[in-house]
């Protein structure tokens, strides 16, 4: 069987015609298999959704309990038959509940990695390499220039700034699912035990992470209406980047704007966003990690999606590995 007969790109996303299901579809479909809860991969309105329990819970938190007509839980490693096609989910190391999806039929195995990272992250299960014939990899940071630094070293820059500017409120921009909880945990692991204030948009997801055994310490609402702004002097406030463009952020005293993202390696992005303290903390692989992963898995073929596809395809070809870009649309970098 040719791989394209088992899985191929369509306008709605990757489609398995034999199993009659899509993977991370960008529009409502009859049956969807979802790798993780970020909004560019997990959308509401599907007839049925198969995903890990944590991803299903996160989708319900974000979209409401009626986000799908039917949900089905996939435990890591469990082999599930979907219309004659065997699928099984394995940790992707991206955010809580994130998974790679292995799709098998007649001895052919395709692994859809979704978004993934290889670094240590206590807020989610670590990436598990799965041998396969075809490996579908993201390429968000798929250029040789991207080498991400140690996230703890980046976090210590924030704590050093707190000591240097004890009167200023340090506002840390971090996406609400995954990045915010990881940054909070990094701050804790670097020895900061004072209260951390969070924007209301993070509350439900932080509570869910805690319910799943992820320790985040003392979290308090960053509600200025009920507090004197001076109460936030020298404090850390974590919120979604979009909130920093609102009047809410300007109410703090001399706010120092920080942003945790792999894109903070690009100085122009930090400058355009008015970021005074960029923190290069990514939930995606950098260039060396992408290459190491492909070499470790040793697939017969690599398909590259959503990101800097051409450079990674070219590298594979130079290694003698057949590769192709999928040119899927609708996937962004919410979890960068």
Secondary structure by P-SEA (a helix, b strand, c coil): ccccccccccccccccccccccccccccccbbbbccccccccccccccccccaaaaaaaaaacccccccbbbbbcccbbbbcccbbbbbbbcccccbbbbbbbbcccbbbbbccccccccccccccbbbbbccbbbbbccccccccccccaaaaaaaaaaaaaacccbbbbbbbccccaaaaaaaaaaaaccccbbbbcccaaaaaaaaaaacccccbbbbcccccccccccccbbbbbccccccccccccccbbbbbbbccccccaaaaaaacccccccccccccaaaaaaaaaaacccbbbbcccccaaaaaaaaaacbbbbbccccccccccc
